[in-house]
Every structure is written in C-alpha cells, then in structure tokens.
Amino acid sequence: MSAPLTPRLLRLAVIEKRKALGLSQGEFARAAGVSQPVMSRWEAGARVPDVLGFSRLMSLPSTGKPALKPKHVCPKCEFSW
C-alpha cells in the first residue's frame, strides 16, 4: 500500500521533479503553465498544487528539458516572446 499524498509529499515531489529536469523555478513554472511565484509557494509548502497543476508537472518528461511555453502570446498575430 502506498502512502497517502500529504502536502509535504506533494512539495517534495515538485522539488524532486524540477531538480531531476535541471530547471530553474521559473523554467519549471512555465513548463507547468503557472507563474514562478506560484511555483515558489508550492515548493515552500505555502500552497498545494491543484490536481491539474500537479498532473501537468508529473507528466513532464523525466529527462531533457521540456519545450517551454512562451511567456506571452499576442492574440492578434500569435507572435510569442
């Protein structure tokens, strides 16, 4: 039987996944579709990721850097930066 997912285990899973990928908090946050301050709160244990956010994180590839989402996309021309 596996241990229940506690806030502490979620926090450690997020940190472990980011470090395994060799990403900064900002890069990991972008790949997960959240802001860096949100990622910081998850890692500090001040907040717990929602189910969708956590599943996005855990579905990132275990090796190599994932393709990062652009920070901004212009809705008119679809230019991203």
Secondary structure, DSSP 8 states (H G I E B T S, - for coil): ------HHHHHHHHHHHHHHHT--HHHHHHHHTS-HHHHHHHHHTSS---HHHHHHHHTS-SSS------S-B-TTT--B-
